[in-house]
Amino acid sequence: MAQQVQQVDTLFLHETGKGYSVIADRDGERLFQATLGLKETSAGPRPGKFRIKRDSSEDPRSPDEFVEIARRAERIRISEQTSREGREELRAMLEGYQLEARVVRTCRFCASAGRYSPITSETAIRTDRERICPDCAVKELERELSYAGGVTGAAEDRLKDLLLEVQDLERIKNLLQGQLDPELTKFDEISATVEEVDPVPVSSLGLHPDLQGLLEGRFEELLPVQSLSVENGLFDGDDQLVVSATATGKTLVGEMAGIDRVLEGKGKTLFLVPLVALANQKHEDFRDEYGDLVDVTIRVGASRVRDDGNRFDPGADVIVGTYEGIDHALRTGRDLGDVGTVVIDEVHTLKEGERGHRLDGLIARLKDYCERRAANRPSYSGAQWIYLSATVGNPGWLAEKLNARLVEFEERPVPIERHVTFADDHEKTRIENKLVRREFDRKSSKGYRGQTIIFTNSRRRCHEISRKLEYSSAPYHAGLDYGRRKKVERMFGDQELSAVVTTAALAAGVDFPASQVVFDSLAMGIEWLSVQEFHQMLGRAGRPDYHDRGVVYLLVEPDCTYHNSMERTEDEVAFTLLKDEMEPVHTLYDESAAVEETLANVTVAGKRTKALNDRMIGEVPTKHAIGKLLEYGFIDGLAPTPLGRAVTTHFLSPDDAFRILDGIRKGNDPLEIVAELELVDDER
């Protein structure tokens, strides 16, 4: 003990129920802990009992030993938590030996555990009754999280970081209970950025007089991304990949080039999108804006459009369609006429699982169609290709693969605040209701109310959330008929709805001028969102002509998954989406995708199949795919068999085709076959 006494830095005294605790500290490490009892003498209070703690026992020592330790200590400190009477008693005792002590703020939890832990206003963490040290506050938070259950990993790390940042344990506990404290929920802010681009006057475009007059009546100057496109050869027929944030005006790039080429007699325009809902919207936009100049039709899937009974007109000047709608026309040998412009909207779809390889194949087949037609018709010069996207992780590479000039505009017109809060399924709807009310009650400097898009992962959930919102709202998903969706779009545009609740699957391009986006779920069906999809969706928050800023809320259920195939939890996914770089756009082929696209190319191009496969963005193992097609009986040489033609015109994957065949051969009822396919889709 004598050796230890000589090296004591701090002797810390803390009142307990039966006297005082003594902690001897050196270089931040505890040398020993003891208990001290005082007795009253004629000279004042003096040490009466002194015991050194040894594990679970106490070793009695002479009270004089305490005095010797105190004299050798560099400093003596008394805990602020000690009562006023206790402080006076300790000071009187020490003064009897001509020793001084200072009162310091310390962590009571540490003192009770035999640790000396001084805290300051810069390091102390507030609780409901006192201030404690960061280490003890973190342990208290961990204890609280264990009671709540399920909060682990990324969510726990985030809460601990917030605790140390705001230094208030009670506020963190309130956050766990669904309280929306903006200081705590705010993850970051994406600043508005301005890229200087000299605007191109509309009067200088030199377009067909009818289109020129129409555009001059709408605005005087082009927006920056439109100006960049014009400067990079838009009206010289150059192929372009245009990458720019939502609401920056890139859609007009495709419209101007396409309508001008139609009016100049250079061929029709195909404006292609990934979703039927988006095709319907664009079809109506084209008819409203250009219907007096050109004929507009729509092609979605293989069936007629059920809005006004009009059938697909392949001779129309402008065909708005889904990727699958135009691809079906190619696979069935329809004559599309002279195509002057092809606009591929949402071209980042190339990276998606099922839809990606089909878009890749469509581009190859449509280019082949245009090139063959140009070779046989001297008056036709082929098509100009314009690819549009708000989010591409590797724009330079993609532009090179598409043989297009990159036009990239990185301006964000309004800032976006991104918030994260934690809530279970029940709490989410309560929070959503509060967020929607708060936003709708606020008006921007442009005079518009704040409106919200809530993204969730199922149609059922869309209706469930919408029913629980107090302010006017509506569900919006592909299961609604066309008329109902158009009514929702109109009501939202007229500010009659505070919110729409939609599926993540409809995020691509659906045009709702919202100021706030709320993620009820971070999944699309049973798959977690990608960073690219996440950015596409949050980009819907804030329009420069309507709002001063955009707001995004992620409502995260810790330890949550939506299917047992999901390896990560929602809290882990949340911070990946917020922090990670956007994924590059690549089209990957498994055997099923390779066989499906090769069969489509055989059906459309026959002996040119290998050339088509080679020009696709993804690497297609042509030899292996053709071998499988021969084995399956889908082709005979390089021509489709009747079975192969049926498979490709119905966009069946080889696996689904064989399930149907197997069911037919077994004599199964058609409904049983369909039910089995649905079960397989659910498992996927």
Disulfide bonds with the S-S distance in Angstrom:
none
